[in-house]
Amino acid sequence: MTFSLQHTDQGGTQARAGLIQTDHGPIETPIFMPVGTVGSVKGIHVTELKDDIKAQIILGNTYHLYLRPGTEILRQAGGLHRFNGFDRPMLTDSGGFQVFSLTGIRKLREEGCEFRSHIDGSKHFFSPEKVIDIQRAIGADIMMAFDECPPGTADYTYAKKSLKLTHHWLERCESRFSETKPLYGYRQSLFPIVQGCVYKDLRQESARFVTQYEADGYAIGGLAVGEPVEQMYDMIEVVNDILPQDKPRYLMGVGTPVNILESIARGVDMFDCVMPTRNGRNAMLFTSRGIINMRNQKWQDCFEPIDENGTSAVDRLYSRAYLHHLFKAKELLAMQIASIHNLAFYLWLVGQARAHIISGDYSQWYRQMIPLLSQRL
């Protein structure tokens, strides 16, 4: 994987436009990555992902794919690309966040983490080495190091202890990564994850620690997990002051359209979040003019497009009145239309951000967009 920094904002922000090259194709940054936790973006066909939503890269999750369908099936299939039919780049989360958040029973120790499956309660163990092996079997272009993700409200003592463990696990992930090879004939990259909760000195320590590995890119984890949004923005600035300029920066699990534009302004290149599909399934739509609750009665006779600036086929085909009707009727198509729209909107938004960075007026544009994106229609 290579990264070239192509443009920077000329209006006083740290916004960047770049190009990531992988063996499965290019990725123009800044980029949003739809979340395909179990190898599927919920309710979305691969053809829609590629042709309508225009996804350049999607995510899979190590924890979920390890439990179902399992690494043996993925190996037999020739990796996740062949298994789900998405032939563009993929990234896998290490599963650390899921191990620590989804499982009620877990035992954390130096060697790794013992946990129980949320599916059937069976007992499992993740070590840094095993997580690398699983991600080799999945075959993602970009892999994440195994880390502990402390809650946003963690006190300093816990955050410091957690960071020490994450750094130790990173050392073992790097060793395992260097002594193993890709299984399917194309290259894979490993991103270390910066942790440290909301403590400036811990974030600085972690950012300096991970850069010693000269990785193809770096992730910023442990944000948007309960801390105030301003603290999240502060930590992004702290970390990006240290991370190298010539490598992509991935902010994990973030977030709202406003979060994304604010983070781009602070030098972030890559994003993922379940919000477009999860909120879409619950009738919340993100549009270029604000947020819509499609269950509200005011839309029952509104025959305007879902989003007048929308770029997806569903924006051209369906009115707000029709989508309102589908949600009221509890029709499954409502969730699919809303998910497609939201994902296409997110990809449109980062595409617009890129265009304005290249034209040199990102600062002015994003400050105009923030109040629009925040309002409820």
Stockholm file with secondary structure:
# STOCKHOLM 1.0

chainA/1-377         MTFSLQHTDQGGTQARAGLIQTDHGPIETPIFMPVGTVGSVKGIHVTELKDDIKAQIILGNTYHLYLRPGTEILRQAGGLHRFNGFDRPMLTDSGGFQVFSLTGIRKLREEGCEFRSHIDGSKHFFSPEKVIDIQRAIGADIMMAFDECPPGTADYTYAKKSLKLTHHWLERCESRFSETKPLYGYRQSLFPIVQGCVYKDLRQESARFVTQYEADGYAIGGLAVGEPVEQMYDMIEVVNDILPQDKPRYLMGVGTPVNILESIARGVDMFDCVMPTRNGRNAMLFTSRGIINMRNQKWQDCFEPIDENGTSAVDRLYSRAYLHHLFKAKELLAMQIASIHNLAFYLWLVGQARAHIISGDYSQWYRQMIPLLSQRL
#=GR chainA/1-377 SS CEEEEEEECSSSSCCEEEEEEETTEEEEESEEECBCTTSSCTTCCHHIIIIISCCSCEEEEHHHHHHTTCHHHHHHHTSHHHHHCCCSCEEEECSHHHHHHTCSCEEEETTEEEEECTTTCCEEEECHHHHHHHHHHHTCSEEECCCCCCCTTCCHHHHHHHHHHHHHHHHHHHHHHHHSCCSSSSCCEEECEECCTTCHHHHHHHHHHHHTTCCSCEEECSCSSSSCHHHHHHHHHHHHTTSCTTSCEEETTCCCHHHHHHHHTTTCCEEECSHHHHHHHTTEEEETTEEEETTSGGGTTCCSBSCTTCCSHHHHHCBHHHHHHHHHTTCHHHHHHHHHHHHHHHHHHHHHHHHHHHHTCHHHHHHHHHHHHHCBC
#=GC SS_cons         CEEEEEEECSSSSCCEEEEEEETTEEEEESEEECBCTTSSCTTCCHHIIIIISCCSCEEEEHHHHHHTTCHHHHHHHTSHHHHHCCCSCEEEECSHHHHHHTCSCEEEETTEEEEECTTTCCEEEECHHHHHHHHHHHTCSEEECCCCCCCTTCCHHHHHHHHHHHHHHHHHHHHHHHHSCCSSSSCCEEECEECCTTCHHHHHHHHHHHHTTCCSCEEECSCSSSSCHHHHHHHHHHHHTTSCTTSCEEETTCCCHHHHHHHHTTTCCEEECSHHHHHHHTTEEEETTEEEETTSGGGTTCCSBSCTTCCSHHHHHCBHHHHHHHHHTTCHHHHHHHHHHHHHHHHHHHHHHHHHHHHTCHHHHHHHHHHHHHCBC
//
